[in-house]
């Protein structure tokens, strides 16, 4: 049972190091550029893997409560180390951004590690808390408290990662000053649609699916659902709504910038979900 956990603990940091080394040695990229792009490559790959696993699981479950799929618990164990790795990767990105001209922030005591860590925690506190919650609560809830039921719902939860590659690509395009490119515009539309459909509508759909399965009104689902499910939804759904509003605000600023090209271009990258 612990083999997927060990595999994930090696795979995600290992892929980051291999990608960073490839970009530095073979392509001649700087340490900062290699770290930033490698972090987003790993996040995008994890998202593709999670979404693929979710599609396989959800599409194979005819009975949304009783049907099982071996990939469910295996991928939960495999992906759990990713969230611990990603906190470290986000801090590395933050640290290197402090070194890049044009991204200096008011950090006490210069760029000392302690000051950078404090600045990172203030800037990315929601994302860090989200990742800690995923490891400390969602993992045991999915592995132990479900008691083998609801693999379909777990698969649908994996599909939330469908929006991550577009978020990462948007950050890469901003990093290389491609905000006015056609690719950035198309990616922005896809990011809005995928984030709204896969994250904002996710929890309402889960409750609706169970209400249809149990033939009960939607408003009664929270009364009969396990408390772990209600707690997870109560904490995670507001985060998705908050991050979606940030994406919408960024899209609105970007549309105004097309009408007023003289406005500075780097503000759109300040507050988006996943501060990598």
Phi, psi and omega in degrees: 000329183274354180300314177299325178296315178294321179297316178295325179295332179267321189296308187291311174296323179297317178296322177299313182294319179296315180297316180296318178296321179297314182294324181283312189278318186268331181252352176074024180284157175286165178301316182298311181296320181295320180294313183297314182288321180298321178300317181287329176295315179296317179298318180293319180294318177299321180295318178296317180295316180295316180296320178296315178298318180297319179295318180297316182293309184296320182286343181267351184262108176281316174265113190289348178255322190261332184293142180243155172218132185298334184289339185300297182290328179297316182285329175302312179295319182294322186274341183303316178298338179302320184292323175293315176301319187292328175299314178296318180296320178297321178294319177301316178299317179297317181299315182286330176296330177295336182273345186271131179300134182097350177235020178294139177236159181285092181248127180300149176058038177068223183251035178297154182299317181295317180294320179295320179296319179294317178296321178296316181295323178292322184283320188245030186299321181293318180293321178295315178297322177300313182293320178297319178296321179299320182281314188280331184243308187294323179297305177296327178297320182285328184270324189249312190281341178289333181057040175078009181252153172079032177301327178301315181294322177296320177297319178296323177298322177300327182294347176300335183287355179301334182277344187295315180303322180290325176297315180296317180297320178301319179292323177295317180296321177294320179303324182257022172057044179249033182296334184264006181283158176297322180300320180295321179293314180296317179297324178296319177296315180296322179297316178300312183292316183291320180293319180294314185284325186264344182237311181292316181275357187300304186290319173303322179295319180299317179291322179294318180298319180288325179297323177290320180296315184272357181055049177231157177299152183300322184292344179273347183300313179300337181282335182250347180287150176303148183298331179297322179293316180294321179293316178300316179293321182294330181268323185274323183296316177301326177297318179296319178296318179296313180294327178293323177296324177295320178297317180295319178296319177297320178295322179293317177298320181295319179294323176292326180293327176297328179278337180228080186299343183285347181289141180305145189262351189267358183289335184292345183262003189285317185226090173227158180301134179078079187283044182276000000 
